[in-house]
Amino acid sequence: MGIEEYDDRQLRCPKMGDYVPFKYCRTCGKPFCHMIVNCWAVKVDIGNFLAENYEAETIHESMKKPAGRVKNIIELTEKYRTS
C-alpha cells in the first residue's frame, strides 16, 4: 500500500466543515491530522495504512490532541513578555 493510495477519497471533515480529500488529512498535521483514525476508520484500513507508512513513535505523537487556540495564544503571549 502506497502513502498516496487513498488521496482522492473524500469525507466531511469536522474541523473544516466541508468535504476534504484524504491527502489533506495525511498532510495537515505533524505529519497527519490527529483525528485521522476517528474520521477514516470506516472508509479505509487506517490502522494498517499508518503502520505501513509511519514509525510507531510518529503515530503516537501525531495522535495527541493539539493544545487549544486560546492556550496557544496565552503561551505565546507569556513567552514574548519574558523575552
Secondary structure as GFF3:
##gff-version 3
##sequence-region A 1 83
A	DSSP	beta_strand	10	12	.	.	.	ID=ss1
A	DSSP	beta_strand	19	21	.	.	.	ID=ss2
A	DSSP	alpha_helix	22	27	.	.	.	ID=ss3
A	DSSP	alpha_helix	36	40	.	.	.	ID=ss4
A	DSSP	alpha_helix	46	53	.	.	.	ID=ss5
A	DSSP	alpha_helix	56	62	.	.	.	ID=ss6
A	DSSP	alpha_helix	69	82	.	.	.	ID=ss7
###
